[in-house]
Amino acid sequence: MTTVANHGGRLLRLPQVCDITGVKRSMIYQMEAEHRFPRRIKIGARAVVWLEEEVRAWVAQRVDSSRSSPENGA
């Protein structure tokens, strides 16, 4: 099991995740439930965060797959 302490990266709250991805709250949670988005980390009774490196890796993966898609003329 990997711990947050091992990452040394920033923790992002939901508004920051939405800003970075351009995706709204409901879609973030839907994609997470479908295992298509990084899992959130519960840090309190009513607080969750995401690891910045995982969110940015998800964005990079979307860009890469978009650029290499045959329908985009690549």
PDB file of N, CA, C and O in Angstrom:
ATOM      1  N   MET A   1       0.843  -1.178   0.000  1.00  0.00           N
ATOM      2  CA  MET A   1       0.000   0.000   0.000  1.00  0.00           C
ATOM      3  C   MET A   1       0.891   1.246   0.000  1.00  0.00           C
ATOM      4  O   MET A   1       1.836   1.338   0.784  1.00  0.00           O
ATOM      5  N   THR A   2       0.591   2.190  -0.870  1.00  0.00           N
ATOM      6  CA  THR A   2       1.364   3.420  -0.969  1.00  0.00           C
ATOM      7  C   THR A   2       0.735   4.485  -0.088  1.00  0.00           C
ATOM      8  O   THR A   2      -0.486   4.637  -0.059  1.00  0.00           O
ATOM      9  N   THR A   3       1.569   5.215   0.624  1.00  0.00           N
ATOM     10  CA  THR A   3       1.054   6.264   1.488  1.00  0.00           C
ATOM     11  C   THR A   3       1.290   7.621   0.859  1.00  0.00           C
ATOM     12  O   THR A   3       2.152   7.769  -0.008  1.00  0.00           O
ATOM     13  N   VAL A   4       0.527   8.614   1.293  1.00  0.00           N
ATOM     14  CA  VAL A   4       0.667   9.976   0.801  1.00  0.00           C
ATOM     15  C   VAL A   4       2.052  10.510   1.139  1.00  0.00           C
ATOM     16  O   VAL A   4       2.648  11.229   0.338  1.00  0.00           O
ATOM     17  N   ALA A   5       2.567  10.171   2.302  1.00  0.00           N
ATOM     18  CA  ALA A   5       3.868  10.672   2.738  1.00  0.00           C
ATOM     19  C   ALA A   5       4.973  10.265   1.758  1.00  0.00           C
ATOM     20  O   ALA A   5       5.951  10.996   1.600  1.00  0.00           O
ATOM     21  N   ASN A   6       4.833   9.132   1.110  1.00  0.00           N
ATOM     22  CA  ASN A   6       5.828   8.667   0.147  1.00  0.00           C
ATOM     23  C   ASN A   6       5.834   9.500  -1.123  1.00  0.00           C
ATOM     24  O   ASN A   6       6.818   9.475  -1.861  1.00  0.00           O
ATOM     25  N   HIS A   7       4.785  10.221  -1.393  1.00  0.00           N
ATOM     26  CA  HIS A   7       4.678  10.981  -2.635  1.00  0.00           C
ATOM     27  C   HIS A   7       5.352  12.336  -2.545  1.00  0.00           C
ATOM     28  O   HIS A   7       5.966  12.781  -3.514  1.00  0.00           O
ATOM     29  N   GLY A   8       5.255  12.989  -1.425  1.00  0.00           N
ATOM     30  CA  GLY A   8       5.857  14.296  -1.256  1.00  0.00           C
ATOM     31  C   GLY A   8       5.242  15.370  -2.135  1.00  0.00           C
ATOM     32  O   GLY A   8       5.761  16.484  -2.203  1.00  0.00           O
ATOM     33  N   GLY A   9       4.151  15.056  -2.805  1.00  0.00           N
ATOM     34  CA  GLY A   9       3.500  16.013  -3.692  1.00  0.00           C
ATOM     35  C   GLY A   9       2.420  16.799  -2.989  1.00  0.00           C
ATOM     36  O   GLY A   9       2.124  16.587  -1.813  1.00  0.00           O
ATOM     37  N   ARG A  10       1.843  17.709  -3.738  1.00  0.00           N
ATOM     38  CA  ARG A  10       0.773  18.548  -3.206  1.00  0.00           C
ATOM     39  C   ARG A  10      -0.548  17.802  -3.186  1.00  0.00           C
ATOM     40  O   ARG A  10      -0.809  16.933  -4.019  1.00  0.00           O
ATOM     41  N   LEU A  11      -1.364  18.161  -2.224  1.00  0.00           N
ATOM     42  CA  LEU A  11      -2.714  17.629  -2.129  1.00  0.00           C
ATOM     43  C   LEU A  11      -3.661  18.688  -2.677  1.00  0.00           C
ATOM     44  O   LEU A  11      -3.553  19.866  -2.337  1.00  0.00           O
ATOM     45  N   LEU A  12      -4.583  18.261  -3.521  1.00  0.00           N
ATOM     46  CA  LEU A  12      -5.522  19.182  -4.158  1.00  0.00           C
ATOM     47  C   LEU A  12      -6.929  18.970  -3.638  1.00  0.00           C
ATOM     48  O   LEU A  12      -7.381  17.835  -3.486  1.00  0.00           O
ATOM     49  N   ARG A  13      -7.616  20.062  -3.368  1.00  0.00           N
ATOM     50  CA  ARG A  13      -9.032  19.995  -3.029  1.00  0.00           C
ATOM     51  C   ARG A  13      -9.821  20.026  -4.332  1.00  0.00           C
ATOM     52  O   ARG A  13      -9.263  20.301  -5.394  1.00  0.00           O
ATOM     53  N   LEU A  14     -11.106  19.745  -4.251  1.00  0.00           N
ATOM     54  CA  LEU A  14     -11.945  19.606  -5.434  1.00  0.00           C
ATOM     55  C   LEU A  14     -11.920  20.828  -6.359  1.00  0.00           C
ATOM     56  O   LEU A  14     -11.799  20.646  -7.570  1.00  0.00           O
ATOM     57  N   PRO A  15     -12.026  22.053  -5.858  1.00  0.00           N
ATOM     58  CA  PRO A  15     -11.975  23.191  -6.795  1.00  0.00           C
ATOM     59  C   PRO A  15     -10.676  23.251  -7.594  1.00  0.00           C
ATOM     60  O   PRO A  15     -10.682  23.641  -8.761  1.00  0.00           O
ATOM     61  N   GLN A  16      -9.567  22.869  -6.973  1.00  0.00           N
ATOM     62  CA  GLN A  16      -8.289  22.850  -7.684  1.00  0.00           C
ATOM     63  C   GLN A  16      -8.275  21.758  -8.747  1.00  0.00           C
ATOM     64  O   GLN A  16      -7.760  21.962  -9.847  1.00  0.00           O
ATOM     65  N   VAL A  17      -8.839  20.604  -8.420  1.00  0.00           N
ATOM     66  CA  VAL A  17      -8.918  19.504  -9.384  1.00  0.00           C
ATOM     67  C   VAL A  17      -9.763  19.933 -10.586  1.00  0.00           C
ATOM     68  O   VAL A  17      -9.399  19.669 -11.732  1.00  0.00           O
ATOM     69  N   CYS A  18     -10.878  20.587 -10.322  1.00  0.00           N
ATOM     70  CA  CYS A  18     -11.744  21.065 -11.404  1.00  0.00           C
ATOM     71  C   CYS A  18     -11.013  22.088 -12.269  1.00  0.00           C
ATOM     72  O   CYS A  18     -11.135  22.057 -13.494  1.00  0.00           O
ATOM     73  N   ASP A  19     -10.260  22.988 -11.655  1.00  0.00           N
ATOM     74  CA  ASP A  19      -9.496  23.990 -12.410  1.00  0.00           C
ATOM     75  C   ASP A  19      -8.449  23.337 -13.305  1.00  0.00           C
ATOM     76  O   ASP A  19      -8.303  23.720 -14.466  1.00  0.00           O
ATOM     77  N   ILE A  20      -7.730  22.369 -12.788  1.00  0.00           N
ATOM     78  CA  ILE A  20      -6.659  21.714 -13.540  1.00  0.00           C
ATOM     79  C   ILE A  20      -7.215  20.882 -14.691  1.00  0.00           C
ATOM     80  O   ILE A  20      -6.656  20.879 -15.787  1.00  0.00           O
ATOM     81  N   THR A  21      -8.309  20.182 -14.442  1.00  0.00           N
ATOM     82  CA  THR A  21      -8.832  19.253 -15.447  1.00  0.00           C
ATOM     83  C   THR A  21      -9.841  19.887 -16.393  1.00  0.00           C
ATOM     84  O   THR A  21     -10.019  19.414 -17.516  1.00  0.00           O
ATOM     85  N   GLY A  22     -10.499  20.948 -15.953  1.00  0.00           N
ATOM     86  CA  GLY A  22     -11.580  21.514 -16.748  1.00  0.00           C
ATOM     87  C   GLY A  22     -12.857  20.691 -16.670  1.00  0.00           C
ATOM     88  O   GLY A  22     -13.767  20.857 -17.483  1.00  0.00           O
ATOM     89  N   VAL A  23     -12.912  19.812 -15.694  1.00  0.00           N
ATOM     90  CA  VAL A  23     -14.056  18.911 -15.507  1.00  0.00           C
ATOM     91  C   VAL A  23     -14.779  19.310 -14.228  1.00  0.00           C
ATOM     92  O   VAL A  23     -14.144  19.636 -13.225  1.00  0.00           O
ATOM     93  N   LYS A  24     -16.085  19.284 -14.267  1.00  0.00           N
ATOM     94  CA  LYS A  24     -16.886  19.680 -13.107  1.00  0.00           C
ATOM     95  C   LYS A  24     -17.001  18.549 -12.089  1.00  0.00           C
ATOM     96  O   LYS A  24     -16.713  17.389 -12.381  1.00  0.00           O
ATOM     97  N   ARG A  25     -17.433  18.927 -10.881  1.00  0.00           N
ATOM     98  CA  ARG A  25     -17.517  18.037  -9.720  1.00  0.00           C
ATOM     99  C   ARG A  25     -18.248  16.728 -10.016  1.00  0.00           C
ATOM    100  O   ARG A  25     -17.728  15.650  -9.727  1.00  0.00           O
ATOM    101  N   SER A  26     -19.432  16.811 -10.581  1.00  0.00           N
ATOM    102  CA  SER A  26     -20.228  15.596 -10.776  1.00  0.00           C
ATOM    103  C   SER A  26     -19.536  14.616 -11.715  1.00  0.00           C
ATOM    104  O   SER A  26     -19.614  13.405 -11.509  1.00  0.00           O
ATOM    105  N   MET A  27     -18.858  15.126 -12.744  1.00  0.00           N
ATOM    106  CA  MET A  27     -18.158  14.247 -13.676  1.00  0.00           C
ATOM    107  C   MET A  27     -16.910  13.645 -13.041  1.00  0.00           C
ATOM    108  O   MET A  27     -16.568  12.495 -13.315  1.00  0.00           O
ATOM    109  N   ILE A  28     -16.227  14.417 -12.191  1.00  0.00           N
ATOM    110  CA  ILE A  28     -15.064  13.881 -11.464  1.00  0.00           C
ATOM    111  C   ILE A  28     -15.501  12.657 -10.654  1.00  0.00           C
ATOM    112  O   ILE A  28     -14.874  11.600 -10.726  1.00  0.00           O
ATOM    113  N   TYR A  29     -16.575  12.810  -9.889  1.00  0.00           N
ATOM    114  CA  TYR A  29     -17.046  11.704  -9.053  1.00  0.00           C
ATOM    115  C   TYR A  29     -17.569  10.538  -9.893  1.00  0.00           C
ATOM    116  O   TYR A  29     -17.376   9.380  -9.525  1.00  0.00           O
ATOM    117  N   GLN A  30     -18.218  10.828 -10.999  1.00  0.00           N
ATOM    118  CA  GLN A  30     -18.710   9.757 -11.874  1.00  0.00           C
ATOM    119  C   GLN A  30     -17.545   8.976 -12.469  1.00  0.00           C
ATOM    120  O   GLN A  30     -17.552   7.745 -12.456  1.00  0.00           O
ATOM    121  N   MET A  31     -16.540   9.685 -12.992  1.00  0.00           N
ATOM    122  CA  MET A  31     -15.384   8.999 -13.577  1.00  0.00           C
ATOM    123  C   MET A  31     -14.607   8.222 -12.520  1.00  0.00           C
ATOM    124  O   MET A  31     -14.085   7.142 -12.800  1.00  0.00           O
ATOM    125  N   GLU A  32     -14.530   8.762 -11.315  1.00  0.00           N
ATOM    126  CA  GLU A  32     -13.856   8.042 -10.234  1.00  0.00           C
ATOM    127  C   GLU A  32     -14.590   6.737  -9.932  1.00  0.00           C
ATOM    128  O   GLU A  32     -13.959   5.697  -9.743  1.00  0.00           O
ATOM    129  N   ALA A  33     -15.899   6.790  -9.887  1.00  0.00           N
ATOM    130  CA  ALA A  33     -16.694   5.588  -9.614  1.00  0.00           C
ATOM    131  C   ALA A  33     -16.514   4.538 -10.714  1.00  0.00           C
ATOM    132  O   ALA A  33     -16.600   3.338 -10.457  1.00  0.00           O
ATOM    133  N   GLU A  34     -16.266   5.000 -11.932  1.00  0.00           N
ATOM    134  CA  GLU A  34     -16.059   4.101 -13.078  1.00  0.00           C
ATOM    135  C   GLU A  34     -14.582   3.719 -13.245  1.00  0.00           C
ATOM    136  O   GLU A  34     -14.215   3.091 -14.238  1.00  0.00           O
ATOM    137  N   HIS A  35     -13.740   4.093 -12.283  1.00  0.00           N
ATOM    138  CA  HIS A  35     -12.299   3.812 -12.298  1.00  0.00           C
ATOM    139  C   HIS A  35     -11.609   4.442 -13.502  1.00  0.00           C
ATOM    140  O   HIS A  35     -10.667   3.874 -14.054  1.00  0.00           O
ATOM    141  N   ARG A  36     -12.087   5.630 -13.907  1.00  0.00           N
ATOM    142  CA  ARG A  36     -11.494   6.359 -15.029  1.00  0.00           C
ATOM    143  C   ARG A  36     -10.811   7.643 -14.568  1.00  0.00           C
ATOM    144  O   ARG A  36     -10.379   8.443 -15.399  1.00  0.00           O
ATOM    145  N   PHE A  37     -10.709   7.850 -13.266  1.00  0.00           N
ATOM    146  CA  PHE A  37     -10.088   9.043 -12.700  1.00  0.00           C
ATOM    147  C   PHE A  37      -9.417   8.637 -11.391  1.00  0.00           C
ATOM    148  O   PHE A  37      -9.886   7.720 -10.718  1.00  0.00           O
ATOM    149  N   PRO A  38      -8.319   9.313 -11.020  1.00  0.00           N
ATOM    150  CA  PRO A  38      -7.631   8.956  -9.768  1.00  0.00           C
ATOM    151  C   PRO A  38      -8.569   8.995  -8.552  1.00  0.00           C
ATOM    152  O   PRO A  38      -9.486   9.813  -8.472  1.00  0.00           O
ATOM    153  N   ARG A  39      -8.308   8.097  -7.628  1.00  0.00           N
ATOM    154  CA  ARG A  39      -9.139   8.009  -6.418  1.00  0.00           C
ATOM    155  C   ARG A  39      -8.816   9.126  -5.452  1.00  0.00           C
ATOM    156  O   ARG A  39      -7.662   9.527  -5.301  1.00  0.00           O
ATOM    157  N   ARG A  40      -9.844   9.619  -4.804  1.00  0.00           N
ATOM    158  CA  ARG A  40      -9.648  10.651  -3.793  1.00  0.00           C
ATOM    159  C   ARG A  40      -9.146  10.006  -2.502  1.00  0.00           C
ATOM    160  O   ARG A  40      -9.271   8.798  -2.297  1.00  0.00           O
ATOM    161  N   ILE A  41      -8.579  10.845  -1.643  1.00  0.00           N
ATOM    162  CA  ILE A  41      -8.063  10.407  -0.353  1.00  0.00           C
ATOM    163  C   ILE A  41      -8.851  11.136   0.726  1.00  0.00           C
ATOM    164  O   ILE A  41      -8.905  12.366   0.742  1.00  0.00           O
ATOM    165  N   LYS A  42      -9.451  10.385   1.614  1.00  0.00           N
ATOM    166  CA  LYS A  42     -10.231  10.980   2.699  1.00  0.00           C
ATOM    167  C   LYS A  42      -9.271  11.466   3.785  1.00  0.00           C
ATOM    168  O   LYS A  42      -8.477  10.689   4.317  1.00  0.00           O
ATOM    169  N   ILE A  43      -9.353  12.761   4.109  1.00  0.00           N
ATOM    170  CA  ILE A  43      -8.453  13.320   5.130  1.00  0.00           C
ATOM    171  C   ILE A  43      -9.204  13.775   6.375  1.00  0.00           C
ATOM    172  O   ILE A  43      -8.592  14.223   7.345  1.00  0.00           O
ATOM    173  N   GLY A  44     -10.497  13.662   6.349  1.00  0.00           N
ATOM    174  CA  GLY A  44     -11.306  14.058   7.494  1.00  0.00           C
ATOM    175  C   GLY A  44     -12.724  13.558   7.308  1.00  0.00           C
ATOM    176  O   GLY A  44     -13.044  12.908   6.312  1.00  0.00           O
ATOM    177  N   ALA A  45     -13.562  13.865   8.270  1.00  0.00           N
ATOM    178  CA  ALA A  45     -14.950  13.397   8.219  1.00  0.00           C
ATOM    179  C   ALA A  45     -15.677  13.900   6.963  1.00  0.00           C
ATOM    180  O   ALA A  45     -16.505  13.190   6.392  1.00  0.00           O
ATOM    181  N   ARG A  46     -15.356  15.132   6.542  1.00  0.00           N
ATOM    182  CA  ARG A  46     -16.023  15.702   5.374  1.00  0.00           C
ATOM    183  C   ARG A  46     -15.050  16.344   4.402  1.00  0.00           C
ATOM    184  O   ARG A  46     -15.397  17.296   3.702  1.00  0.00           O
ATOM    185  N   ALA A  47     -13.831  15.823   4.359  1.00  0.00           N
ATOM    186  CA  ALA A  47     -12.813  16.428   3.500  1.00  0.00           C
ATOM    187  C   ALA A  47     -12.061  15.353   2.716  1.00  0.00           C
ATOM    188  O   ALA A  47     -11.644  14.336   3.270  1.00  0.00           O
ATOM    189  N   VAL A  48     -11.898  15.600   1.427  1.00  0.00           N
ATOM    190  CA  VAL A  48     -11.132  14.700   0.570  1.00  0.00           C
ATOM    191  C   VAL A  48     -10.144  15.520  -0.255  1.00  0.00           C
ATOM    192  O   VAL A  48     -10.332  16.717  -0.473  1.00  0.00           O
ATOM    193  N   VAL A  49      -9.085  14.844  -0.710  1.00  0.00           N
ATOM    194  CA  VAL A  49      -8.078  15.468  -1.559  1.00  0.00           C
ATOM    195  C   VAL A  49      -7.673  14.472  -2.636  1.00  0.00           C
ATOM    196  O   VAL A  49      -7.971  13.280  -2.551  1.00  0.00           O
ATOM    197  N   TRP A  50      -6.988  14.988  -3.650  1.00  0.00           N
ATOM    198  CA  TRP A  50      -6.384  14.168  -4.690  1.00  0.00           C
ATOM    199  C   TRP A  50      -4.905  14.506  -4.723  1.00  0.00           C
ATOM    200  O   TRP A  50      -4.520  15.626  -4.390  1.00  0.00           O
ATOM    201  N   LEU A  51      -4.072  13.554  -5.120  1.00  0.00           N
ATOM    202  CA  LEU A  51      -2.653  13.822  -5.292  1.00  0.00           C
ATOM    203  C   LEU A  51      -2.450  14.576  -6.602  1.00  0.00           C
ATOM    204  O   LEU A  51      -2.917  14.140  -7.654  1.00  0.00           O
ATOM    205  N   GLU A  52      -1.760  15.693  -6.534  1.00  0.00           N
ATOM    206  CA  GLU A  52      -1.556  16.519  -7.724  1.00  0.00           C
ATOM    207  C   GLU A  52      -0.884  15.730  -8.844  1.00  0.00           C
ATOM    208  O   GLU A  52      -1.271  15.856 -10.005  1.00  0.00           O
ATOM    209  N   GLU A  53       0.110  14.922  -8.509  1.00  0.00           N
ATOM    210  CA  GLU A  53       0.828  14.174  -9.542  1.00  0.00           C
ATOM    211  C   GLU A  53      -0.091  13.198 -10.271  1.00  0.00           C
ATOM    212  O   GLU A  53       0.072  12.980 -11.472  1.00  0.00           O
ATOM    213  N   GLU A  54      -1.059  12.603  -9.562  1.00  0.00           N
ATOM    214  CA  GLU A  54      -1.993  11.689 -10.209  1.00  0.00           C
ATOM    215  C   GLU A  54      -2.967  12.435 -11.118  1.00  0.00           C
ATOM    216  O   GLU A  54      -3.289  11.964 -12.209  1.00  0.00           O
ATOM    217  N   VAL A  55      -3.433  13.596 -10.669  1.00  0.00           N
ATOM    218  CA  VAL A  55      -4.362  14.398 -11.472  1.00  0.00           C
ATOM    219  C   VAL A  55      -3.659  14.886 -12.727  1.00  0.00           C
ATOM    220  O   VAL A  55      -4.217  14.805 -13.821  1.00  0.00           O
ATOM    221  N   ARG A  56      -2.444  15.390 -12.584  1.00  0.00           N
ATOM    222  CA  ARG A  56      -1.701  15.894 -13.750  1.00  0.00           C
ATOM    223  C   ARG A  56      -1.335  14.758 -14.709  1.00  0.00           C
ATOM    224  O   ARG A  56      -1.317  14.960 -15.924  1.00  0.00           O
ATOM    225  N   ALA A  57      -1.047  13.577 -14.181  1.00  0.00           N
ATOM    226  CA  ALA A  57      -0.776  12.412 -15.028  1.00  0.00           C
ATOM    227  C   ALA A  57      -2.031  12.024 -15.803  1.00  0.00           C
ATOM    228  O   ALA A  57      -1.941  11.647 -16.971  1.00  0.00           O
ATOM    229  N   TRP A  58      -3.188  12.111 -15.175  1.00  0.00           N
ATOM    230  CA  TRP A  58      -4.457  11.815 -15.849  1.00  0.00           C
ATOM    231  C   TRP A  58      -4.669  12.792 -17.008  1.00  0.00           C
ATOM    232  O   TRP A  58      -5.054  12.384 -18.104  1.00  0.00           O
ATOM    233  N   VAL A  59      -4.416  14.079 -16.765  1.00  0.00           N
ATOM    234  CA  VAL A  59      -4.563  15.090 -17.823  1.00  0.00           C
ATOM    235  C   VAL A  59      -3.592  14.785 -18.965  1.00  0.00           C
ATOM    236  O   VAL A  59      -3.987  14.811 -20.131  1.00  0.00           O
ATOM    237  N   ALA A  60      -2.344  14.500 -18.649  1.00  0.00           N
ATOM    238  CA  ALA A  60      -1.339  14.203 -19.668  1.00  0.00           C
ATOM    239  C   ALA A  60      -1.742  12.989 -20.498  1.00  0.00           C
ATOM    240  O   ALA A  60      -1.539  12.963 -21.712  1.00  0.00           O
ATOM    241  N   GLN A  61      -2.310  11.993 -19.842  1.00  0.00           N
ATOM    242  CA  GLN A  61      -2.759  10.792 -20.550  1.00  0.00           C
ATOM    243  C   GLN A  61      -3.890  11.129 -21.520  1.00  0.00           C
ATOM    244  O   GLN A  61      -3.928  10.611 -22.636  1.00  0.00           O
ATOM    245  N   ARG A  62      -4.819  12.003 -21.091  1.00  0.00           N
ATOM    246  CA  ARG A  62      -5.904  12.431 -21.983  1.00  0.00           C
ATOM    247  C   ARG A  62      -5.349  13.157 -23.204  1.00  0.00           C
ATOM    248  O   ARG A  62      -5.801  12.929 -24.326  1.00  0.00           O
ATOM    249  N   VAL A  63      -4.374  14.026 -22.984  1.00  0.00           N
ATOM    250  CA  VAL A  63      -3.764  14.773 -24.090  1.00  0.00           C
ATOM    251  C   VAL A  63      -3.069  13.803 -25.043  1.00  0.00           C
ATOM    252  O   VAL A  63      -3.250  13.892 -26.258  1.00  0.00           O
ATOM    253  N   ASP A  64      -2.279  12.884 -24.505  1.00  0.00           N
ATOM    254  CA  ASP A  64      -1.559  11.928 -25.338  1.00  0.00           C
ATOM    255  C   ASP A  64      -2.506  11.078 -26.166  1.00  0.00           C
ATOM    256  O   ASP A  64      -2.280  10.876 -27.359  1.00  0.00           O
ATOM    257  N   SER A  65      -3.563  10.579 -25.542  1.00  0.00           N
ATOM    258  CA  SER A  65      -4.504   9.726 -26.287  1.00  0.00           C
ATOM    259  C   SER A  65      -5.261  10.541 -27.331  1.00  0.00           C
ATOM    260  O   SER A  65      -5.600  10.022 -28.394  1.00  0.00           O
ATOM    261  N   SER A  66      -5.525  11.795 -27.042  1.00  0.00           N
ATOM    262  CA  SER A  66      -6.194  12.664 -28.004  1.00  0.00           C
ATOM    263  C   SER A  66      -5.306  12.938 -29.212  1.00  0.00           C
ATOM    264  O   SER A  66      -5.777  12.942 -30.349  1.00  0.00           O
ATOM    265  N   ARG A  67      -4.039  13.163 -28.964  1.00  0.00           N
ATOM    266  CA  ARG A  67      -3.088  13.482 -30.037  1.00  0.00           C
ATOM    267  C   ARG A  67      -2.790  12.284 -30.924  1.00  0.00           C
ATOM    268  O   ARG A  67      -2.500  12.448 -32.110  1.00  0.00           O
ATOM    269  N   SER A  68      -2.858  11.082 -30.365  1.00  0.00           N
ATOM    270  CA  SER A  68      -2.511   9.888 -31.133  1.00  0.00           C
ATOM    271  C   SER A  68      -3.732   9.185 -31.730  1.00  0.00           C
ATOM    272  O   SER A  68      -3.596   8.159 -32.397  1.00  0.00           O
ATOM    273  N   SER A  69      -4.907   9.729 -31.493  1.00  0.00           N
ATOM    274  CA  SER A  69      -6.134   9.117 -32.005  1.00  0.00           C
ATOM    275  C   SER A  69      -6.206   9.254 -33.524  1.00  0.00           C
ATOM    276  O   SER A  69      -5.986  10.345 -34.049  1.00  0.00           O
ATOM    277  N   PRO A  70      -6.516   8.144 -34.257  1.00  0.00           N
ATOM    278  CA  PRO A  70      -6.602   8.184 -35.724  1.00  0.00           C
ATOM    279  C   PRO A  70      -7.655   9.180 -36.228  1.00  0.00           C
ATOM    280  O   PRO A  70      -7.515   9.736 -37.317  1.00  0.00           O
ATOM    281  N   GLU A  71      -8.693   9.400 -35.445  1.00  0.00           N
ATOM    282  CA  GLU A  71      -9.748  10.311 -35.891  1.00  0.00           C
ATOM    283  C   GLU A  71      -9.316  11.771 -35.853  1.00  0.00           C
ATOM    284  O   GLU A  71     -10.014  12.636 -36.383  1.00  0.00           O
ATOM    285  N   ASN A  72      -8.173  12.057 -35.231  1.00  0.00           N
ATOM    286  CA  ASN A  72      -7.657  13.424 -35.174  1.00  0.00           C
ATOM    287  C   ASN A  72      -6.586  13.684 -36.216  1.00  0.00           C
ATOM    288  O   ASN A  72      -5.901  14.705 -36.164  1.00  0.00           O
ATOM    289  N   GLY A  73      -6.437  12.767 -37.165  1.00  0.00           N
ATOM    290  CA  GLY A  73      -5.503  12.966 -38.249  1.00  0.00           C
ATOM    291  C   GLY A  73      -4.053  12.739 -37.897  1.00  0.00           C
ATOM    292  O   GLY A  73      -3.161  13.206 -38.605  1.00  0.00           O
ATOM    293  N   ALA A  74      -3.804  12.026 -36.811  1.00  0.00           N
ATOM    294  CA  ALA A  74      -2.419  11.792 -36.394  1.00  0.00           C
ATOM    295  C   ALA A  74      -1.766  10.695 -37.200  1.00  0.00           C
ATOM    296  O   ALA A  74      -0.600  10.374 -36.975  1.00  0.00           O
TER     297      ALA A  74
END
